[in-house]
Amino acid sequence: MSVAARMSLIAVLLAAGAGTALPAAAAAPAPATRARVERISTDSDGGQLPSASQAGAVSADGRYAVFLSRDPGGGEDRILRLKDLRTGALTRIPESLVYTQVTGLSADGRRIAYSDGNRYPMPYVHDRATGRTTQLWPARPPEDGSYELGQTAAISADGRRVAYTLGNRHGLEFASVLYVRDLASGADEQIVRLSPDAMVVGASLDAKGRSVAYGVSASTGDGMVGQVYVEDRVTGVTRRVDTGVSARLVQLSTDGRRVLFTVRSEDGTSASYVRDLRTDRVRRIAGATALAADGALRFVVLTEGDTLVLRDLRTGRQRAVAPAEGDAVLPGSVSRHGDAVFTSSAAGLVQGDTNGVQDVFVARPHR
């Protein structure tokens, strides 16, 4: 299987799962009203780009966003850009190549975690303050395996720690080992090494990187099964936190106390839950698939029927963001203010969108 096909498989696994229903239904949300939507994937002067853009992410403070755009010259390379949403200024991140993937930003937008490469993806962190780009790779990878590629999986809010995976092209070994790099000390800690019939699918760090949540997708006689784990890196204790046959990780809260995940029942319906890691209580927050959330797990992006919505779990208020047209909508991330970044090829989200390709947008529910 090619690297491109493998990355497409990971996207499918992130969007899928099969599980059992959980108790404790959430209160019915208020009817959705339309959120204000702005296009991010533009030139610094606001002009639209001629090529498709995707894979957007926003910093927790809501000021900076990153997105990928196809080479306007028709090449295979994808250009990674950082945008100051206050001034409109664009910065091109170095070494954007064929297999570029966006992971996320530190809370202040200073550091960008992404994967990049021409033949295989490799994990990187770019510091926009110093202009330095760092490739992540352990000094001593496990000796009982072959490792030729890697991807960033998460960055902590303080920007000091980054989770990343190592693997190869053989079956599910694409992401078989999960590490956390301390950018200050340069130390790499191995979190888990999986067997060849399983792979890491998604990770999330708390604000300071003490706890790391990660998803595992394993091949069984009943197909692919998802599980969600959280490790306390100080105590070394790892626990499985999902409930049901299969689940998909969405987000670990920045305080490390709660984790959001989605399960899918055998009849094909989905529901999303939050587990309190202190009390072990599981709360059903929505009878829908959660795609992204802010660090406090207050604002959650959900797919409800044919609509992408942003729900405030504190007030129950929700805003319709965009039509969920198959794979036309891809989740990005959510700021602490509820600004949700997403990719869509839907027409009519903003005025003047005539380029006929995917763009990256931000929905602002409070502005």
N, C-alpha and C positions, 0 to 999 in steps of 0.2 A: 504494500500500500504506500502511495506517495506521501510526502510530507504534507502537501496541500490537502489530500484526501483525509489524512489523519487529523489535521486541524479542523476540517469540516465535521469529522466524527465527534471531536470534542465539543464543538458547538451544539451538535444534536444531543449529546449526553447532558450538557448543561441545561438544555431546554426540556429534557424528558425525565421520567422517573415512573416507578410503579410501586404503589404502596397501599396501606390500609387506612381507613378513616380513623380519626382521633376524636376524642370527646371535647366538650366545652366550647360550644359555638360562640362566636363573637356577635355583638349586637349588630343589627342591620345598619349599613351605612346610609348617609343622606344621599339623595339623588345627585348625580354628578353634574356640575356646571363646567363650561369650557375654560381651560387654562389659557393664559396668554403665552403664545409660542413665538420664539425668535429663532432665526437661522444662525448657527455658529459657523458653519463651513462656508465662509465668504472671504474675500480679500480684506485687507485692512481698511479699505475705503467703503466696504459694504457690498461691493460687486460680487455677483455669484461666480462660482468656479465652474469651468466647463466640464470637469471630470467628476466622477462619483466620489463621495466621501462616506466614511463610516467609522465605527468603533470610537465614539466620543466618550470622554470622561471629564468630570468637573472636580475641582478642588473643594474641600469641605467648606471653605470660606466663601465659595461661589464666585470668586474673582477670575480664576484661570480655568481654561478648558483645553483639552488636546483632542485631535482628531486626525484621521488618515484620509488622504486623497490620492486617487490614481494619478500617475504621471500624465500631465496634459498632452505630452508628446506621443502618447500611445504605447509607451514602454510598460514592462511588467512591474517596475518599481512603484512603491507606495511612499508618499511623502508624509512624514509625521510633523504636524504643526502644533505649536502652543499659542493660544490666543488669550490676550488680556481682555476680558469681557468688559472692563471699564473703559479702556482706551481704544480697543479694537486692534492694537498692535499684534502682529504675527511674528513668530520666531520659528524657524525651521530647525528641528532637532537633527543632529548629525547622524549620518549613516542609515538613512531610511532606505530599505532594500525590498526584496520580493516578499519575504515572509514576516513583514512587520506586523506586530500585534500590540495594542495598547492594553496595559493592565490598570494603571491609575496614577494618581498624584498624591504627594503629601498634603496635609491639610492646608498649608499655606501656598501650595503650588510650586514650591522651590524644586522638588525632586520629582522626576517622571520615571516610572517603571514601565519598561516595554521589552518586547522580544524582537529580534531582527536577524536577518541573514539572507544570503543568496541561495545557498545549497540547503542549509538547515537553519532553523531559528536558534538563536542564542539569547540568554537573558542579559539585560543591560539596565543601568540606572544613569540618568542624566541629571546633573546639578546645574540649573540655569544660572545660579548665582556665581559659580566658579567657571562654568563652561566645560566642566570635566565630565566625561562619560566613562563609566566603570562597567566592565564585563564581569558577570558573576559566574564563578566556577570554583568548586572546592579544591584545595591543594591536594587532597588525597581522596578521590572518588572511591566508592566501594570496589574492591578488587575482584569480586565474583560476578562481574557484569561488564557489558560494553556500553559506553556512553559517548554519543556523538552530537547530541542536541539538547537544548534546554529552553525553558520559558519562565518568565516572571509570572507569579501567581497572585501576589498581594504586596502592598507597601503600607507600613504603619503610618498613622496620622502624623507622628512627629518626624517622619521621614528617615529615621535612623535604621530601621530593619526592613528587609525585603524577603519575602518567601519566594522560592523558585524551585523548579523541578528539573531533573535530569532524566534522560532516556535514550532510546534508539528507535529504529524503524520497525522493529519486530513485534507485531501484534499489539498487545496492550502495554508494551514496555516503553511507549512513547513518553510517559511521565511516571516512571516507576519509583523515583526517589524524590522526597521533599526535603529541602533545606531552608534554614533561615540565616541570612547574612546580616551581621552587625556591621554597618558601614563605618562606624567610628573605630572599631577595633580590627575590622577585617576578618573576624572569626566567622566560620560557617558551622552551624549545628545541624546534624542530620535529625530530622523529625521522624521519618518513617521510610522504610524500603519495602516495597510490595512484591508479591510473587508475580510471575509472568502472566497470570490470568486476571490481573487487576491493575488499575492506573489511578493516579490522583487526578481529580476533576474539580478544580476550583479550590481556593484557599482564602482566608481572611485573617487579619491580625488585629489585635486591640490597639489602642492608641500608642502604647509604648512597646508593643511586641512581646509582652510577657506571655500572652496566650495566643495560640494559633489554631484556627478551625480549618478543617480540610474535608473535602468530599472524596469518596472512593467509589469507583465504578468497577464491579467485578463480574466476570462471566460465570454463569451457573447453568445448570440444566434447564432452568426456567427463563434463560435470557440474561440480560444485563441488569444487575441489582445495584442500587445506590445506597451508600451509607454516609453518615456525617459524624466526624470525631472532633473533639477539642482537647488539646494538650496544654497543660500549664507548664511552661518551660522552666519555671523556678523549682517546682516540686517534682517535675517529671511524670506527673499523673496524666494518663490519657483515658478518655471515656467516650463511649459512643453515646450520642445525644439525640439521634432521631428516634422516632417511634413509627413502626410499621415495617413492611417488607422492603420498601425502597424509598429513598429520599434524595433531595438535591440541596446542597448548601447554597444559601443566598448571602448571608452577612452575619459576622460576629460583631456585637456592639463594641464601641470604642472603650467602654469601661470593662469589657471582658466578662460581663455578668449574664448576658443573654445571647442566644443564637437563633437566627431566623432560617427556616428551611421549608421546602415545599415537598409534598408527597402526592403521588397519583394513585388512585384506586384502580382495582381491576376493571371497573366499568369505564375507565378512561377519564373520570372526573378528577380535578385537582383541588387541593386545599393547602393553605399555608399556616405555619405554626411558629410560635416563639417559645423556647424553653428557657426558663430561669435556672441558671446553673447553680445558684445558691440553694434554692428551695426545691429544685427538680420539677417544678410545676410546668405543665405544657398548656399553652393557651392557643386556641384556634383563632386566627385573626381574619381569615377570609376563605371563602369557598372558591378560590381562584388561585392561579399561579403567580407567585411573587417573583419578579425579575431583578429588582434592585431595591436598595434602601439606604437611608443616611446612617451615619454611625450611631446615632441614638436610637435607631429603629422606631422613629416616630413617623417618618414619611416613607411610604412603600409604593413602588410601581407595580401594578397588577394588570393582568390581562383578564378582562371580564367580557365574555362573549366576543364580539367583534371590535372591542374598544380597549385601548391602553389607557389606564386611569392612574392617577396619583392620589393616594388616600392618606389623610392625616389620622393616625390611629388614636391620637389624643382627643380629637374633637369629633371624629367620625365623618368629617367633611371630605369630599373627594371631588377631583376635577378630571374631566375627560381631556386626554392629551392628544391622541391621534387614533385613527382607525388601525386596528391590528390585522393587517392584511397578509396572512401567512408569514413568510419570512421578511416581509417588508419593514417590520419594526424590530429593531435589535436593541436590547437594554444597554444602558451605559452606566451612569452612577447618579447619586443624589447628594446635593449639598446639605449642610445643616439647616438651611433656610427652606428646604423643600424644592429647590431648583433641580429639575430632572433632565438629564441629557440623554438623548436617544437618537437612533438613526431611522429614517423613514424614506420611502420612495413615494409616499402618498402626495398627491397634488393638492394645492390649495391650503396648506398649513400656514403659509405666509404669502403676502402679496409679492409679485414679481418673481415667483419661482417658476422659471420657464426653461431651465436647463435639461429637464427630462431625465434626471438621474437621481440616485440616492443622495441625501444631504443629512447633515447632523444638526439637530435642533436642541433648544432648551425650553422647557415649559416652566413658567414662573407663576406659581399659584397665588403669591402674595404681592405681586408688583404690577 
